[in-house]
Structure formats: structure tokens, C-alpha cells
């Protein structure tokens, strides 16, 4: 009987920790076949440089930050790039020996660790 009481007392805590539908976002998760079909280049590669900031400053497309007062603000981003050397080409131009991967990161450091915030590389 004591075990049942303990379970009933701790269950609300576990349920509180689980996300509900209001906290979720619709996210498209393509499978490997879909990603391969839509790709121009598929390689196995190793980074040969560390990720470095570029001079590119812009705003993330279609991603907004909602403030506590309900106001929506665009999220500023900084371009970053990493140079990779190609080990094997699985799809695409087999003459490629290296490439640069352009990415973005959030410009404001205080927004990077927000719970349920945008997850960028």
C-alpha cells in the first residue's frame, strides 16, 4: 500500500515534466531515402578547419522569437563556415576534393540556450 501511495505522489511530478501538445512544434522529419533523393551532393567528409564566423549578418527566415508581452521579433544570425575534405562521394560530382559548409548561428548569446528555442549549428 505504501508503494502505491509513493507512486501516486510522484506521478504528478513526472506528468508535469512531460511536454504537452501546446509546447510542441510541427517538424518535418524526412527519412534517408527522401534526403538522398533531394540532395545534389552526398559525401563522407572530415572537417579541416574550425568553424569560423563570416561577415554575413542576417535574420533567420520564418523563425520568430515571441516575447513575454506577445510581441514577435526576428532572430538575428551570423554566418559561419567550415571547410571539409572529401573522403568518399556517394552521390554527385566525384571530382570534388573539398567543400565549404555555410551555416548560421544566433547572434545574441543570451538567446542561444533558451528552452524550446531555435536549435542552430
LUMNUVO-302050 format. One line per field, with one value per atom (N, C-alpha, C): residue number from 1; atom name; x, z, y. Coordinates in steps of 0.05 Angstrom, whole numbers. Each point is the difference from the previous one (the first is absolute). Layout:
! LUMNUVO-302050
donu = c(NUM|...)
tiza = c(CA|...)
east = c(X|...)
up = c(Z|...)
north = c(Y|...)
This chain:
! LUMNUVO-302050
donu = c(1|1|1|2|2|2|3|3|3|4|4|4|5|5|5|6|6|6|7|7|7|8|8|8|9|9|9|10|10|10|11|11|11|12|12|12|13|13|13|14|14|14|15|15|15|16|16|16|17|17|17|18|18|18|19|19|19|20|20|20|21|21|21|22|22|22|23|23|23|24|24|24|25|25|25|26|26|26|27|27|27|28|28|28|29|29|29|30|30|30|31|31|31|32|32|32|33|33|33|34|34|34|35|35|35|36|36|36|37|37|37|38|38|38|39|39|39|40|40|40|41|41|41|42|42|42|43|43|43|44|44|44|45|45|45|46|46|46|47|47|47|48|48|48|49|49|49|50|50|50|51|51|51|52|52|52|53|53|53|54|54|54|55|55|55|56|56|56|57|57|57|58|58|58|59|59|59|60|60|60|61|61|61|62|62|62|63|63|63|64|64|64|65|65|65|66|66|66|67|67|67|68|68|68|69|69|69|70|70|70|71|71|71|72|72|72|73|73|73|74|74|74|75|75|75|76|76|76|77|77|77|78|78|78|79|79|79|80|80|80|81|81|81|82|82|82|83|83|83|84|84|84|85|85|85|86|86|86|87|87|87|88|88|88|89|89|89|90|90|90|91|91|91|92|92|92|93|93|93|94|94|94|95|95|95|96|96|96|97|97|97|98|98|98|99|99|99|100|100|100|101|101|101|102|102|102|103|103|103|104|104|104|105|105|105|106|106|106|107|107|107|108|108|108|109|109|109|110|110|110|111|111|111|112|112|112|113|113|113|114|114|114|115|115|115|116|116|116|117|117|117|118|118|118|119|119|119|120|120|120|121|121|121)
tiza = c(N|CA|C|N|CA|C|N|CA|C|N|CA|C|N|CA|C|N|CA|C|N|CA|C|N|CA|C|N|CA|C|N|CA|C|N|CA|C|N|CA|C|N|CA|C|N|CA|C|N|CA|C|N|CA|C|N|CA|C|N|CA|C|N|CA|C|N|CA|C|N|CA|C|N|CA|C|N|CA|C|N|CA|C|N|CA|C|N|CA|C|N|CA|C|N|CA|C|N|CA|C|N|CA|C|N|CA|C|N|CA|C|N|CA|C|N|CA|C|N|CA|C|N|CA|C|N|CA|C|N|CA|C|N|CA|C|N|CA|C|N|CA|C|N|CA|C|N|CA|C|N|CA|C|N|CA|C|N|CA|C|N|CA|C|N|CA|C|N|CA|C|N|CA|C|N|CA|C|N|CA|C|N|CA|C|N|CA|C|N|CA|C|N|CA|C|N|CA|C|N|CA|C|N|CA|C|N|CA|C|N|CA|C|N|CA|C|N|CA|C|N|CA|C|N|CA|C|N|CA|C|N|CA|C|N|CA|C|N|CA|C|N|CA|C|N|CA|C|N|CA|C|N|CA|C|N|CA|C|N|CA|C|N|CA|C|N|CA|C|N|CA|C|N|CA|C|N|CA|C|N|CA|C|N|CA|C|N|CA|C|N|CA|C|N|CA|C|N|CA|C|N|CA|C|N|CA|C|N|CA|C|N|CA|C|N|CA|C|N|CA|C|N|CA|C|N|CA|C|N|CA|C|N|CA|C|N|CA|C|N|CA|C|N|CA|C|N|CA|C|N|CA|C|N|CA|C|N|CA|C|N|CA|C|N|CA|C|N|CA|C|N|CA|C|N|CA|C|N|CA|C|N|CA|C|N|CA|C|N|CA|C|N|CA|C|N|CA|C|N|CA|C|N|CA|C|N|CA|C|N|CA|C|N|CA|C|N|CA|C|N|CA|C)
east = c(16|-16|17|23|18|12|6|12|-20|-25|-20|-3|1|-1|24|23|24|-2|-10|-4|-20|-22|-20|10|17|12|20|15|21|-10|-23|-10|-5|-12|-5|26|22|25|10|-2|8|-18|-26|-19|6|8|6|25|19|25|-4|-20|-5|-11|8|-11|-28|-16|-27|-2|-23|-2|4|-7|3|29|18|29|13|-13|13|-2|17|0|-2|-13|-1|27|13|26|0|8|2|26|-1|23|3|14|3|17|-6|16|25|17|25|-5|-20|-7|-8|-17|-9|24|17|23|19|5|17|-12|-25|-13|1|-1|-1|29|20|27|15|16|18|27|8|26|-3|10|1|28|14|28|5|22|12|24|0|21|9|24|12|5|-6|6|30|10|29|5|-21|2|-20|5|-21|-21|-23|-22|7|-2|7|-23|-3|-20|7|-21|4|-10|1|-10|-30|-13|-28|-17|-17|-19|-28|-19|-26|-20|-25|-21|-8|-6|-8|-27|-3|-26|-21|-24|-23|3|18|3|-2|-18|-5|3|8|1|-23|-16|-23|7|-3|6|-23|5|-20|-25|3|-24|-15|9|-13|12|18|13|19|-1|18|23|24|24|16|12|17|25|13|24|24|18|24|19|14|19|26|20|27|8|11|9|25|2|24|6|25|7|22|-1|20|9|26|11|3|-9|2|16|15|13|-17|-3|-18|16|-11|11|-12|-27|-14|-25|-5|-24|-21|-23|-22|-19|-3|-17|10|2|8|27|13|25|23|11|21|27|2|25|4|-21|2|19|19|19|-4|-12|-7|-23|-14|-22|-3|-15|-5|-30|-5|-28|-8|-17|-10|-23|1|-21|-6|-18|-6|-1|5|-3|-14|-13|-14|20|-6|19|-1|-22|-3|6|23|7|-21|-15|-19|-24|-5|-22|8|25|10|-9|-3|-6|-29|-17|-28|-13|-17|-15|-21|-1|-19|7|25|8|10|7|10|27|4|25|15|22|17|27|14|27|19)
up = c(0|0|0|15|1|-27|-15|-27|-19|2|-17|7|25|8|-11|2|-10|-30|-15|-29|-6|15|-5|7|20|7|-20|-12|-19|-29|-6|-27|-10|16|-10|-8|14|-7|-27|-6|-26|-22|5|-20|-5|20|-3|-18|3|-16|-29|-7|-27|-16|-25|-16|-8|-2|-10|-29|-13|-28|-3|19|-2|-2|11|-1|-25|-15|-23|-25|-19|-26|-21|-22|-22|-15|-2|-13|-20|-24|-21|4|2|3|-24|-21|-23|6|-14|4|-19|2|-16|-29|-9|-29|-10|14|-8|-1|20|0|-23|-5|-22|-27|-4|-25|-5|22|-3|0|5|2|-27|-4|-23|6|25|8|27|1|24|3|22|3|29|3|26|1|21|0|29|2|25|0|23|1|0|-15|1|12|6|14|23|19|20|-11|12|-10|6|-21|2|-8|14|-7|-27|-15|-24|5|-20|4|-6|-6|-6|26|0|21|-13|10|-11|21|-9|18|-9|19|-6|-15|-22|-15|14|3|11|28|16|28|16|19|16|29|16|29|12|16|12|28|5|26|20|25|21|-5|-12|-4|-26|-14|-24|-26|3|-24|-13|-27|-15|-11|3|-10|-17|-21|-17|15|-7|13|-18|10|-15|0|-23|-2|-11|5|-11|-16|-24|-16|10|-1|7|-22|-2|-21|10|-10|6|-27|-3|-24|6|-19|2|-22|5|-21|-4|-26|-7|1|14|1|-21|-4|-20|-9|-26|-12|-4|13|-3|-22|-5|-21|-8|-26|-10|-14|-2|-15|15|-13|13|0|-15|-1|24|16|23|21|8|21|26|0|24|-5|21|-3|26|-2|23|7|25|9|14|-13|12|19|24|20|13|19|16|29|16|29|10|22|12|8|-5|6|30|13|28|18|15|17|22|9|22|-10|-27|-11|-8|0|-10|18|25|18|10|-15|8|-2|19|-1|-23|-16|-23|-20|-1|-19|-26|-19|-25|5|-13|4|-26|1|-24|5|-23|2|3)
north = c(-24|24|25|-1|23|5|-21|2|14|-6|12|30|7|28|15|-12|14|5|-20|3|22|1|20|28|2|26|10|-18|8|3|-13|1|29|18|27|14|-6|13|-10|-26|-10|10|2|10|30|15|28|4|-19|2|-7|-16|-7|23|4|22|-6|21|-4|10|-3|8|30|16|29|8|-16|6|-11|-16|-13|17|-7|13|-22|7|-19|2|-23|-1|-22|6|-21|-15|-26|-17|-19|9|-17|-25|-22|-24|1|-19|0|-1|-16|-1|27|14|27|20|-1|18|-6|-25|-8|9|-4|8|30|16|29|12|-16|10|1|21|1|-13|1|-11|-14|-25|-16|-10|7|-8|-9|-14|-5|18|17|21|5|12|8|30|14|29|4|20|6|28|15|25|0|18|4|18|0|17|29|16|29|17|23|20|13|6|16|28|17|28|2|-23|0|3|20|5|1|-15|0|-8|-6|-10|-27|-18|-27|1|-13|1|-17|11|-13|-10|12|-7|25|1|24|-7|20|-4|16|-14|13|9|26|11|-6|6|-6|17|24|17|-7|-22|-9|11|19|12|-20|-1|-18|16|-11|13|-20|11|-16|-7|-23|-9|6|16|7|-24|-4|-22|9|-16|5|-24|4|-22|-12|-26|-15|-20|-8|-20|-18|-24|-20|-13|-4|-13|-30|-16|-29|-12|-21|-16|-25|-7|-22|-26|-20|-27|-18|3|-17|15|-2|12|-22|3|-20|8|26|11|27|5|26|-1|24|3|-14|-20|-16|15|22|15|19|3|18|-12|16|-8|14|24|14|19|8|19|15|23|17|-3|-5|-2|26|16|25|-5|10|-4|27|0|24|-7|20|-2|25|-3|23|21|26|21|8|-3|8|-24|2|-23|-7|20|-6|-16|-1|-15|-28|-7|-26|-23|4|-22|0|15|1|-28|-6|-25|3|-20|-1|22|9|20|-14|17|-11|-14|-23|-15|3|14|5|-12|-5|-10|24)
